[in-house]
Amino acid sequence: MEYVMDHTPCPQLKKCGGCQMQHIPYVRQLEIKQGKVNALMGKFCRVEPIIGMDEPYHYRNKVQAAFGTDARGKVISGVYQSSSHRIVCVDDCMLEDKTADRIIVDIRRMLPQFKLSAYDERRGTGWLRHVLVKRSFSTGEVMVVLVAATPIFKLQKPFLAELLRRHPEITTVLLNVNNKATSLVLGKQEKVLHGKGYIEDVLCGQRFRISAKSFYQINPVQTEKLYGTAIAFAGLTGSEKVLDAYCGTGTIGLAASRFAGEVAGVELNADAVRDAIANAKCNGVKNCWFTCADAGRFMTEMAAQGENCDVVFMDPPRAGSDRAFLSALLHMAPKRVVYVSCNPETLARDVAVLTDGGYRVKRVQPVDMFPHTEHVECVVLLSRT
Ligand code: SAH
């Protein structure tokens, strides 16, 4: 088969490292990802054809830019060059939401006008470290988070007035203070400067609150396909006791709650749990509850108390799950486990523990959540034999 390139390559391709596969035609990218999942998961079960995107561009609803100055003292913004702290200028990126990119460029242009400085990492001087923009593609709401080294925001009022004049689509602005020498973007302290401090998105027919710090899937078009697959795999009939582990803002559990008896969610990030509880309330969902805890510890306690459930959704971070969680899961022995994973390596490792413990893999569905990058997401259905 001959492959045709479907876009002009990004001028920052070599320096940025954000999209490792963009020099490869999209159809071929999907074949490569399919091959990777086949190699890791094919031993358990036949892998279904990957679900790709029709329009694999500008899919990211969350954009983050680092701020700094160049050798001549001019403010720059963009991404860190891979494995370094040198900023590569990015004004528009083929993965990122266009509105978010325009807002970031405008903030960069406005800084000198308002005598605000960008942070200098080596010297530890200056003010603005990062700008984070989250936009809901369904409601159009936009959140801007200014991450600064100090809470002192000179000319805050006129700066905000000008930003909102240029971008009336912005619905909320926050100031986050990060005064630590860290590669983490957000600091602990957060102050709402404009609007309600969060945005709302509609996904699978439900409204979800997104705050600055809580995890939310970055590709909404594919997320609906991902969650749809996970819920279909769960085979719910209306009466099941469901556990949503690593639940973030409760999205999978809430979307599944219509088809289940009751849903318990567990999540480590307190902000995400707060959002999950608000999400249940705002959607009028009465059969879900959420706990802020380490998922492994929570499961171990549940197993020790003799609690059981019928279906477990698990969606851990890239590092995968842990022994405590998997042992407790085997002990509780739910009928079905739906494992959503953003890292096929740790997925294969964890699935091997579950198959050794008496489960069989029934379905493996890769989903392309991150076109042009090397990442691939998978949904796996395991049933007790
Ligand atoms: N299911 C959610 C979130 C998936 S991301 C969604 O689709 O949006 C993984 C989540 O696991 C993150 O919210 C992260 O905060 C949480 N997490 C990480 N380690 C954890 C742990 N040890 N216990 C519970 N949750 C954890």
Boltz pocket constraint, residues with backbone or C-beta under 6 A from the ligand:
constraints:
  - pocket:
      binder: B
      contacts: [[A, 215], [A, 216], [A, 217], [A, 245], [A, 246], [A, 247], [A, 248], [A, 249], [A, 250], [A, 251], [A, 252], [A, 266], [A, 267], [A, 268], [A, 269], [A, 272], [A, 293], [A, 294], [A, 295], [A, 296], [A, 315], [A, 316], [A, 317]]
      max_distance: 6.0
